[in-house]
Structure formats: structure tokens, C-alpha cells
Amino acid sequence: MGIGSVLYYIIHIQELRKTWHDPPHHRDPEKEPVSLKICFDFLDLTSRSFSAVIQELHSELLVPVTLFYLILRGMDTIEDDMTISLEEKDPLLRGFYKITEQDGWNYNGNGPNEKDRDLLVKFHYVVEEFKKIKPVYRGFINDITQKMGNGMADYCHKAKHHGISVETVKDYDLYCHYVAGLVGAGLTLLFVESGLANPALLDRPHLQESCGLFLQKTNIIRDVKEDFDDKRRFWPKEIWSKHVSKFEDLFDPKNREAALNCSSDMVLNSLGHADECLFYLAGLKEQSVFNFAAIPQTMAIATLELVFRNPKIFERNVKITKGQACQIMVDSTQNLRKVCDVFRKYARAIHKKNTPRDPNFLKISIACGKIEQFIESMFPSQDPKAIAAMQAAQASVVPPEEAEQRAMAEEAKWDTIYLLALVMGFLFVLSTIMIGIAWLFGARFDIALNELKKGKLSRPPPDAAQAIAGKYDRGEL
């Protein structure tokens, strides 16, 4: 631990106590063959975020999920390498599912600077271990590998002719499906086949799809500056064109407010998957499988809160702190209620940061309210404070039609007030002018005042008028 980390934990001591974690299962390297140990070494090298939770999985899934990850990482390493020609890359990606069955296969065609090239140079160790797992698991993994390889190849062709960019939200969802949604589908098949998840999950494929898309979309929002520097644009034009004329305008400080509104639009798109992620987690029966799936989801909602209306994402890559990550891991490895608490916490934080200046203010409020409402339906709260907080959140969320009607009613009310004020002002000015003219022409207001003081409010008889006039007669007149 560096001096910076030491100083951080001295200041944030409450996060240090959260770094302890007791895994439900322990891997035993002493009983593993050399080839499998090498696979786990590659897992550590290629994935800082997934390696730990994968190695805590139930023994039935430990090796299949590890190999599944390494196979997809190997294919991804080929796709990302710009030094490999499309002519060479296309058949490799489309046929990668066959490579997993070829003894001794490896590949050294990656550029020297490709960080995961060693995985492909020694890929024969992955093939060796892959052929040892259950045939049904191999079938699931190969099927997903084939679909993903075809999707990657199609995208490479599109990138060559049209650049690495996404036009519509539909294209955005399709891209995320190929790189993340299919992974969720493959993992769900493994979970259910192993008996560690509810088979009903297979009847609701949109749940596993939402889990994958929620993770991928969050990463795309967070990495926007890094991708822009690499000449990649994954934010769909259908969204960013509503806020700026050119994509690069998002990174111009002069357009910061428009850029923040655009990022809010992207966060809103991602939040739409949150409730289905929680629904999916409810179908995982075994603790290590639940941990494996829950930790990335809670990290994603925390990252969404971090990037929401955060101008720093247009300057550099931002990440949650190590202490926050450790706390989230501990909170996410207990039960679904705790995970829901994490989602509720960050949904409320997003709602609090939301601003009426944002064109999507109402929609974001509704999305946050929807997450709270879903959690409340799963775990009804009896705490008066929690109920009051939820009611307050729901009270601030109204349908667009009702909000428009309220705004029109409010506007009509003030229009009426302004009109009445104008009429009263006009009558006051007119009365003042008329009294002034009467006074100039000799009106005796002193007589009227004296009569009023005597309580004479009714009209006097005709002969009384002469008597009153004589009383106030002036000889000089």
C-alpha cells in the first residue's frame, strides 16, 4: 500500500474497516494441474475487477466461468488490436468458437504493445483445460462465443467503412448486446445448468440482457474521454445530437452545460435497466453466484451516481475510490435486501443531484422513483422515516401530462392576479384624476367629510340641502 493510500485511509477510517471479506468458497491451487494454474494467472493479469469474485465461485462453476472469461478476453484482444488487418481478423473472430476445440492452438499475430497478447500466445493452456469441463458447459460457451464473434466481426466491418461510432439508440443497444448481453446469457445458462439459479430466469431473457447492458452502458458513460482520445464514439448520435452539433463539442468547456445535459441523457438511458437487474439477482440461489453477479451491478449504480452531472468525465477517466469499492463489495455479498439498500442509496443520491435546469429533470426523477418503488415492492418498509422518504420521492415524481397541467394552471393563476392588479391600478388612477378635476371645479369635499363624521350616510331630503349650504356659506362669496 502506497503512502497515498495510507493517507487516504487515515482520513476515511470508516472505509478501512470495510476491506475485510470472508469468501464463501476458497480455491485450492495445490490440487490444480500446471495448465489450470496458468489459466488463473492469466485471469489475474487480464481482469482486476472480476478475478477475485470468479475465484470465490462454487467449485462446480469455478473453472467453466474462468475459461469462459478467458475465451471472450482472447477474442476481444483480437478485435481491439488495430494492427491486425480486417482480412485476417474476420475469420479469426467468426471461427473462434472452433478454436477452443483445437489442441495446441495459439496466436502470436498481435502487435507488441497489445497488453493481453500473452494470453493468445499461450492460449493452448486454455484449450487444454476447456476440453476437460462438462460437454454441456462447453456447448453453452461455444454457442455464445460464436454469436459474439459474428457480432464483433460485423462491427469491425462497420468501423472500417463508417468509423467507430454509433448512430441510433437501437444500434447502441445492439452493440451492448454483443459485448455484454450475450455474456449474461451464457452465464445464466451455466448458473441454471449447475443448479445454482432458478430455471425461471431462462424464461425471462430480458432480465439477463438488462444486467449486461446496465454494466456496459455505465462503462461507456464513464470512459467517454478515453474513448474519444482513441477516436471511438459509443455515445449514440441520436442522443448527443440533441445537445451539441458535433460530438467533439462535448469536450469544449464553453459547452459544459450542454455536455452535462447530454451525459444526463445517457445516465437516464442506463437507469432504465436498474430494476430488472435487481429482479434477476432475486433468481440466484447460491451465495457465491449471487456475489459474482451482484458486485458488478452495485459498482455500476455507484459509478452512475459518480458520473451523473460530473464535468470531470469530459476531462479524464473517473472512478469510485478504493474504500468505496470495498464497502460496496461487503454490502453486496450478504443478501438481496442489502444490495437493494445500495441501489436505493445511490438512486437517492442521483435524485438529489438532479436539477430543474436539466431537460431530463422529470424523467430522471421518475426513473429514480421507479427504482425505489420496485425495491419497496420487494421489501415493504415499516420504518416511518423510510416511508416518509419514499412518499416524498414519489410526491416529487408526477406524470408528464399532470406536470404540464399543473404548470398551465399555475400560469393561469398568475395571469389572473396580474390582470386584477392592472384593473385595480387603472381604477385607482382614474378615480384620482376624477377627484382632482372635481376639486378644481369647486367641489366641497370638506362638507362631505363632516357629514360622514356625523354618521349621515343616507341621502338627505331636498330641503336639507339648502340648510347645509347656508351653514357653510361664506359672506365674501
C-alpha positions as CSV (number, residue, x, y, z in Angstrom):
1,M,0.0,0.0,0.0
2,G,1.5,3.3,-1.1
3,I,1.8,6.5,1.0
4,G,-1.2,8.0,-0.8
5,S,-3.4,5.0,0.2
6,V,-2.2,5.2,3.8
7,L,-3.1,8.9,4.0
8,Y,-6.5,8.2,2.3
9,Y,-7.5,5.6,4.9
10,I,-6.3,7.7,7.8
11,I,-8.8,10.4,6.6
12,H,-11.5,7.8,5.7
13,I,-11.0,5.3,8.5
14,Q,-14.6,4.2,8.3
15,E,-13.9,2.7,4.9
16,L,-10.8,0.8,6.1
17,R,-12.8,-1.4,8.3
18,K,-14.9,-2.5,5.3
19,T,-12.0,-4.0,3.4
20,W,-12.2,-7.4,5.2
21,H,-14.2,-10.0,3.3
22,D,-14.8,-13.7,4.0
23,P,-15.4,-15.6,0.7
24,P,-18.0,-18.4,0.6
25,H,-15.6,-20.7,-1.2
26,H,-11.8,-21.0,-1.4
27,R,-9.8,-22.1,-4.4
28,D,-7.1,-24.7,-3.7
29,P,-4.1,-24.2,-6.1
30,E,-2.3,-27.2,-4.6
31,K,-4.8,-29.6,-6.3
32,E,-4.6,-27.9,-9.7
33,P,-2.6,-29.0,-12.7
34,V,0.0,-26.6,-14.1
35,S,-2.1,-25.7,-17.1
36,L,-5.0,-24.6,-14.9
37,K,-2.7,-22.6,-12.6
38,I,-1.5,-20.7,-15.7
39,C,-5.2,-20.0,-16.7
40,F,-5.7,-18.5,-13.2
41,D,-2.5,-16.5,-13.6
42,F,-3.9,-15.0,-16.9
43,L,-7.2,-14.3,-15.1
44,D,-5.3,-12.2,-12.6
45,L,-3.4,-10.4,-15.3
46,T,-6.4,-9.7,-17.6
47,S,-9.1,-8.8,-15.1
48,R,-8.5,-6.7,-11.9
49,S,-12.3,-6.4,-11.2
50,F,-13.6,-9.9,-12.0
51,S,-10.7,-12.1,-10.9
52,A,-11.4,-12.1,-7.2
53,V,-15.1,-12.8,-7.4
54,I,-14.6,-15.5,-10.1
55,Q,-12.1,-17.3,-7.8
56,E,-14.6,-17.4,-5.0
57,L,-17.2,-19.2,-7.1
58,H,-18.7,-22.6,-6.2
59,S,-16.3,-25.4,-7.3
60,E,-18.9,-26.5,-9.9
61,L,-18.6,-23.2,-11.8
62,L,-15.1,-22.0,-10.9
63,V,-13.3,-23.5,-13.9
64,P,-16.1,-23.1,-16.5
65,V,-16.6,-19.4,-15.7
66,T,-12.8,-18.8,-15.7
67,L,-12.4,-20.4,-19.1
68,F,-15.4,-18.6,-20.4
69,Y,-13.9,-15.3,-19.4
70,L,-10.5,-16.1,-20.9
71,I,-12.0,-17.2,-24.2
72,L,-14.0,-14.0,-24.5
73,R,-11.0,-12.0,-23.5
74,G,-8.9,-13.6,-26.1
75,M,-11.4,-12.9,-28.8
76,D,-11.7,-9.3,-27.5
77,T,-7.9,-8.9,-27.7
78,I,-8.1,-9.7,-31.4
79,E,-10.9,-7.4,-32.1
80,D,-9.3,-4.4,-30.3
81,D,-5.9,-4.8,-32.0
82,M,-5.8,-2.2,-34.8
83,T,-2.5,-3.7,-36.1
84,I,-4.4,-6.8,-37.4
85,S,-6.0,-6.4,-40.8
86,L,-9.7,-6.9,-41.3
87,E,-9.0,-9.7,-43.7
88,E,-7.1,-11.6,-41.0
89,K,-9.4,-10.5,-38.1
90,D,-12.7,-11.5,-39.7
91,P,-12.2,-15.3,-40.0
92,L,-10.5,-15.4,-36.6
93,L,-13.5,-13.8,-34.9
94,R,-16.1,-15.8,-36.7
95,G,-14.3,-19.1,-36.2
96,F,-13.1,-18.6,-32.7
97,Y,-15.7,-21.0,-31.3
98,K,-13.9,-23.8,-33.2
99,I,-10.5,-22.8,-32.0
100,T,-11.5,-23.8,-28.4
101,E,-11.5,-27.4,-29.6
102,Q,-8.2,-27.3,-31.5
103,D,-5.3,-28.9,-29.4
104,G,-2.2,-26.7,-29.2
105,W,-3.8,-23.6,-30.9
106,N,-2.2,-20.3,-30.1
107,Y,-1.7,-16.9,-31.9
108,N,1.2,-14.5,-32.0
109,G,-0.2,-12.0,-34.5
110,N,-1.0,-9.3,-32.1
111,G,1.0,-6.1,-32.0
112,P,3.9,-5.9,-29.5
113,N,2.0,-3.3,-27.4
114,E,-1.2,-5.2,-27.0
115,K,-1.5,-5.8,-23.3
116,D,-3.1,-9.2,-23.4
117,R,-1.2,-10.7,-26.3
118,D,0.5,-13.3,-24.0
119,L,-2.9,-14.8,-23.4
120,L,-3.2,-15.7,-27.1
121,V,0.4,-16.7,-27.4
122,K,-0.2,-19.3,-24.6
123,F,-3.8,-20.0,-25.5
124,H,-3.2,-23.7,-25.8
125,Y,-3.4,-23.9,-22.0
126,V,-6.9,-22.6,-22.1
127,V,-7.9,-25.1,-24.8
128,E,-6.4,-27.9,-22.8
129,E,-8.5,-27.1,-19.7
130,F,-11.6,-26.2,-21.8
131,K,-11.7,-29.8,-23.2
132,K,-11.9,-31.1,-19.6
133,I,-15.1,-29.4,-18.5
134,K,-18.6,-30.9,-18.9
135,P,-19.7,-31.1,-22.6
136,V,-22.9,-29.2,-21.8
137,Y,-20.9,-26.3,-20.4
138,R,-18.6,-26.4,-23.5
139,G,-21.7,-26.3,-25.7
140,F,-23.1,-23.2,-23.9
141,I,-19.7,-21.4,-24.1
142,N,-19.1,-22.2,-27.7
143,D,-22.6,-21.1,-28.7
144,I,-22.1,-17.7,-27.0
145,T,-18.6,-17.4,-28.5
146,Q,-19.9,-17.9,-32.0
147,K,-22.6,-15.3,-31.6
148,M,-20.3,-12.8,-30.1
149,G,-17.6,-13.5,-32.7
150,N,-20.0,-12.8,-35.5
151,G,-21.2,-9.6,-33.8
152,M,-17.6,-8.4,-33.3
153,A,-16.7,-9.1,-37.0
154,D,-19.8,-7.2,-38.2
155,Y,-18.9,-4.3,-36.1
156,C,-15.3,-4.3,-37.4
157,H,-16.6,-4.1,-40.9
158,K,-18.8,-1.2,-40.0
159,A,-16.0,0.6,-38.2
160,K,-13.7,0.3,-41.2
161,H,-16.3,1.9,-43.6
162,H,-18.1,4.3,-41.3
163,G,-15.7,4.8,-38.3
164,I,-16.1,3.6,-34.8
165,S,-19.3,5.3,-33.9
166,V,-22.9,4.6,-33.0
167,E,-25.8,6.3,-34.7
168,T,-29.1,5.3,-33.0
169,V,-30.1,4.1,-29.6
170,K,-31.2,0.9,-31.3
171,D,-27.6,0.5,-32.6
172,Y,-26.3,1.3,-29.1
173,D,-28.4,-1.4,-27.5
174,L,-27.3,-3.9,-30.2
175,Y,-23.6,-3.2,-29.7
176,C,-24.0,-3.6,-25.9
177,H,-25.9,-6.8,-26.5
178,Y,-23.0,-8.3,-28.4
179,V,-20.3,-7.3,-26.0
180,A,-22.2,-7.7,-22.7
181,G,-25.8,-9.0,-23.1
182,L,-24.5,-12.3,-24.6
183,V,-22.1,-12.7,-21.7
184,G,-25.1,-12.5,-19.3
185,A,-27.0,-15.1,-21.4
186,G,-24.1,-17.5,-21.3
187,L,-23.5,-17.1,-17.6
188,T,-27.2,-17.6,-16.9
189,L,-27.1,-20.9,-18.8
190,L,-24.2,-22.0,-16.7
191,F,-25.9,-20.9,-13.4
192,V,-29.1,-22.8,-14.2
193,E,-27.4,-25.9,-15.5
194,S,-25.3,-26.2,-12.4
195,G,-28.5,-26.0,-10.2
196,L,-27.4,-22.8,-8.5
197,A,-30.0,-20.5,-10.0
198,N,-33.7,-20.5,-10.6
199,P,-34.6,-22.1,-14.0
200,A,-37.3,-19.4,-14.4
201,L,-34.5,-17.0,-15.4
202,L,-34.3,-18.7,-18.7
203,D,-38.0,-17.7,-19.4
204,R,-37.1,-14.1,-18.8
205,P,-34.1,-13.4,-21.1
206,H,-34.7,-9.6,-20.8
207,L,-33.5,-9.8,-17.2
208,Q,-30.1,-11.1,-18.1
209,E,-29.9,-8.7,-21.0
210,S,-30.6,-5.8,-18.7
211,C,-27.8,-6.9,-16.4
212,G,-25.3,-6.9,-19.2
213,L,-26.5,-3.6,-20.8
214,F,-26.5,-1.9,-17.4
215,L,-22.8,-2.7,-16.9
216,Q,-21.7,-1.9,-20.4
217,K,-23.6,1.4,-20.7
218,T,-22.2,2.6,-17.4
219,N,-18.7,1.9,-18.5
220,I,-19.3,3.7,-21.8
221,I,-20.5,6.8,-20.0
222,R,-17.5,6.7,-17.6
223,D,-15.0,6.1,-20.4
224,V,-16.2,8.8,-22.8
225,K,-13.0,10.9,-22.7
226,E,-10.7,7.8,-23.0
227,D,-12.7,6.5,-26.0
228,F,-12.8,10.0,-27.6
229,D,-9.0,10.2,-27.4
230,D,-8.8,6.7,-29.1
231,K,-11.2,8.0,-31.8
232,R,-14.1,5.8,-30.7
233,R,-17.6,7.2,-30.2
234,F,-20.0,4.9,-28.4
235,W,-22.5,7.5,-27.3
236,P,-25.3,7.3,-29.9
237,K,-25.7,10.3,-32.2
238,E,-29.4,10.1,-31.6
239,I,-28.7,11.3,-28.0
240,W,-25.7,13.7,-28.3
241,S,-27.1,15.5,-31.4
242,K,-29.9,16.8,-29.2
243,H,-27.4,18.8,-27.2
244,V,-24.5,19.7,-29.4
245,S,-23.8,20.0,-33.2
246,K,-20.6,17.9,-33.2
247,F,-19.5,15.1,-30.8
248,E,-16.2,16.9,-30.1
249,D,-18.2,19.9,-28.8
250,L,-18.9,17.9,-25.7
251,F,-15.3,18.4,-24.6
252,D,-15.2,22.1,-25.2
253,P,-15.5,23.9,-21.8
254,K,-17.7,26.5,-23.4
255,N,-20.4,23.8,-23.9
256,R,-20.2,22.4,-20.4
257,E,-23.9,22.8,-19.5
258,A,-24.9,21.1,-22.8
259,A,-22.4,18.3,-22.2
260,L,-23.7,17.7,-18.7
261,N,-27.3,17.6,-20.0
262,C,-26.1,15.1,-22.7
263,S,-24.4,12.9,-20.0
264,S,-27.7,13.0,-18.0
265,D,-29.5,11.7,-21.1
266,M,-27.0,8.8,-21.2
267,V,-27.5,8.1,-17.5
268,L,-31.2,8.1,-17.9
269,N,-30.9,5.5,-20.6
270,S,-28.8,3.3,-18.3
271,L,-31.1,3.7,-15.3
272,G,-33.9,2.1,-17.2
273,H,-32.3,-1.3,-16.7
274,A,-31.7,-1.0,-12.9
275,D,-35.0,-2.6,-11.6
276,E,-34.6,-5.6,-13.9
277,C,-31.1,-6.1,-12.6
278,L,-32.5,-6.5,-9.1
279,F,-35.2,-8.8,-10.4
280,Y,-32.5,-11.0,-11.9
281,L,-30.5,-11.2,-8.7
282,A,-33.5,-12.5,-6.9
283,G,-33.3,-15.7,-9.0
284,L,-29.7,-16.6,-7.9
285,K,-29.9,-19.2,-5.1
286,E,-26.2,-19.8,-4.2
287,Q,-24.2,-17.2,-2.3
288,S,-21.1,-17.2,-4.4
289,V,-23.1,-16.9,-7.6
290,F,-25.1,-14.1,-6.1
291,N,-21.9,-12.3,-5.0
292,F,-20.4,-12.8,-8.5
293,A,-23.5,-11.2,-10.2
294,A,-24.3,-8.6,-7.5
295,I,-20.9,-6.9,-7.1
296,P,-20.7,-5.6,-10.7
297,Q,-24.3,-4.3,-10.5
298,T,-23.8,-2.3,-7.3
299,M,-20.4,-1.0,-8.6
300,A,-22.3,0.2,-11.7
301,I,-25.0,2.1,-9.8
302,A,-22.3,3.7,-7.7
303,T,-20.4,4.7,-10.8
304,L,-23.6,6.1,-12.4
305,E,-24.0,8.4,-9.4
306,L,-20.4,9.4,-9.7
307,V,-20.6,10.4,-13.4
308,F,-24.1,12.0,-13.1
309,R,-23.7,15.7,-13.9
310,N,-19.9,15.4,-13.3
311,P,-17.9,17.6,-15.6
312,K,-14.7,15.7,-14.9
313,I,-15.8,12.8,-17.2
314,F,-15.1,15.2,-20.2
315,E,-11.6,15.8,-18.9
316,R,-10.4,12.4,-17.6
317,N,-11.4,8.9,-16.6
318,V,-13.1,8.9,-13.1
319,K,-13.5,6.0,-10.7
320,I,-15.0,5.4,-7.3
321,T,-12.5,5.3,-4.5
322,K,-10.9,2.0,-3.4
323,G,-12.6,2.5,0.0
324,Q,-16.0,2.9,-1.6
325,A,-15.4,-0.2,-3.8
326,C,-14.5,-2.3,-0.7
327,Q,-17.6,-1.1,1.2
328,I,-19.8,-1.8,-1.8
329,M,-18.3,-5.3,-2.1
330,V,-19.0,-6.1,1.6
331,D,-22.6,-4.7,1.3
332,S,-23.1,-6.7,-1.9
333,T,-22.0,-10.1,-0.6
334,Q,-24.7,-10.6,2.1
335,N,-28.2,-10.8,0.6
336,L,-30.6,-9.1,-1.8
337,R,-32.0,-6.7,0.8
338,K,-28.5,-5.3,1.3
339,V,-28.0,-5.0,-2.4
340,C,-31.3,-3.1,-2.7
341,D,-30.2,-0.8,0.0
342,V,-27.1,0.0,-2.1
343,F,-29.3,0.7,-5.1
344,R,-31.7,2.8,-3.1
345,K,-28.8,4.8,-1.6
346,Y,-27.3,5.8,-5.0
347,A,-30.7,6.3,-6.7
348,R,-31.5,8.9,-4.0
349,A,-28.1,10.5,-4.5
350,I,-28.8,10.8,-8.2
351,H,-32.2,12.3,-7.4
352,K,-30.6,14.8,-5.1
353,K,-28.1,15.9,-7.7
354,N,-30.8,16.2,-10.3
355,T,-31.6,19.9,-11.3
356,P,-34.5,21.6,-12.9
357,R,-32.1,23.1,-15.4
358,D,-31.7,19.6,-17.0
359,P,-34.1,18.9,-19.9
360,N,-34.5,15.4,-18.5
361,F,-35.1,16.5,-14.9
362,L,-38.6,15.0,-14.7
363,K,-37.7,11.7,-16.5
364,I,-34.7,11.2,-14.2
365,S,-36.8,11.8,-11.2
366,I,-39.3,9.2,-12.4
367,A,-36.5,6.7,-13.1
368,C,-35.1,7.1,-9.6
369,G,-38.7,6.8,-8.2
370,K,-39.2,3.7,-10.2
371,I,-36.2,2.0,-8.6
372,E,-37.4,3.0,-5.1
373,Q,-40.9,1.7,-5.9
374,F,-39.6,-1.6,-7.2
375,I,-37.4,-2.1,-4.0
376,E,-40.4,-1.2,-1.8
377,S,-42.5,-3.8,-3.6
378,M,-39.8,-6.5,-2.9
379,F,-39.1,-5.4,0.7
380,P,-42.0,-3.4,2.1
381,S,-40.7,-0.9,4.7
382,Q,-42.3,-0.5,8.1
383,D,-39.9,2.3,9.2
384,P,-41.9,5.6,9.3
385,K,-38.8,7.5,8.3
386,A,-38.3,5.3,5.2
387,I,-42.0,5.5,4.3
388,A,-41.9,9.3,4.6
389,A,-38.7,9.5,2.4
390,M,-40.3,7.2,-0.2
391,Q,-43.5,9.3,-0.2
392,A,-41.5,12.4,-0.6
393,A,-39.7,11.0,-3.5
394,Q,-42.9,9.8,-5.1
395,A,-44.5,13.2,-4.5
396,S,-41.8,14.8,-6.5
397,V,-42.5,12.5,-9.4
398,V,-45.6,13.2,-11.4
399,P,-46.6,12.1,-14.9
400,P,-45.6,14.5,-17.7
401,E,-49.2,15.2,-18.6
402,E,-50.1,16.1,-15.0
403,A,-47.0,18.2,-14.7
404,E,-47.9,20.1,-17.8
405,Q,-51.5,20.6,-16.5
406,R,-50.1,21.9,-13.2
407,A,-47.8,24.3,-15.0
408,M,-50.6,25.6,-17.1
409,A,-52.9,26.1,-14.0
410,E,-50.1,27.9,-12.2
411,E,-49.5,30.2,-15.2
412,A,-53.3,30.9,-15.5
413,K,-53.4,31.8,-11.8
414,W,-50.6,34.3,-12.1
415,D,-52.2,35.7,-15.3
416,T,-55.4,36.4,-13.3
417,I,-53.5,38.0,-10.5
418,Y,-51.7,40.3,-12.9
419,L,-54.9,41.2,-14.7
420,L,-56.7,42.1,-11.4
421,A,-53.7,44.2,-10.3
422,L,-53.8,46.0,-13.6
423,V,-57.6,46.7,-13.3
424,M,-57.3,48.0,-9.7
425,G,-54.4,50.2,-10.6
426,F,-56.3,51.6,-13.6
427,L,-59.4,52.3,-11.4
428,F,-57.2,54.0,-8.7
429,V,-55.5,56.3,-11.3
430,L,-58.9,57.1,-12.9
431,S,-60.5,57.9,-9.5
432,T,-57.6,60.1,-8.6
433,I,-57.9,62.1,-11.8
434,M,-61.7,62.4,-11.4
435,I,-61.5,63.7,-7.8
436,G,-58.8,66.1,-8.8
437,I,-60.9,67.5,-11.6
438,A,-63.9,67.8,-9.3
439,W,-61.8,69.7,-6.7
440,L,-60.5,72.1,-9.4
441,F,-64.1,72.9,-10.3
442,G,-65.0,73.8,-6.7
443,A,-66.2,70.5,-5.2
444,R,-66.6,70.9,-1.4
445,F,-65.1,67.7,-0.1
446,D,-64.9,69.2,3.4
447,I,-68.7,69.2,3.6
448,A,-68.9,65.6,2.6
449,L,-66.3,64.6,5.2
450,N,-68.1,66.5,8.0
451,E,-71.4,64.8,7.1
452,L,-69.7,61.4,7.1
453,K,-68.3,62.1,10.6
454,K,-71.8,62.7,11.8
455,G,-72.8,59.3,10.6
456,K,-75.1,60.6,7.9
457,L,-74.6,58.0,5.2
458,S,-78.1,58.2,3.6
459,R,-79.2,60.7,1.0
460,P,-80.6,63.9,2.8
461,P,-84.1,65.3,1.9
462,P,-84.3,68.0,-0.8
463,D,-85.0,70.9,1.7
464,A,-81.9,69.9,3.8
465,A,-79.6,70.7,1.0
466,Q,-80.3,74.5,1.3
467,A,-79.9,74.4,5.0
468,I,-76.5,72.7,4.7
469,A,-75.4,75.2,2.1
470,G,-76.4,78.1,4.3
471,K,-74.5,76.7,7.2
472,Y,-71.3,76.7,5.2
473,D,-72.0,80.0,3.4
474,R,-69.2,82.5,3.2
475,G,-70.1,86.1,3.1
476,E,-67.2,87.0,0.8
477,L,-68.8,84.8,-1.9
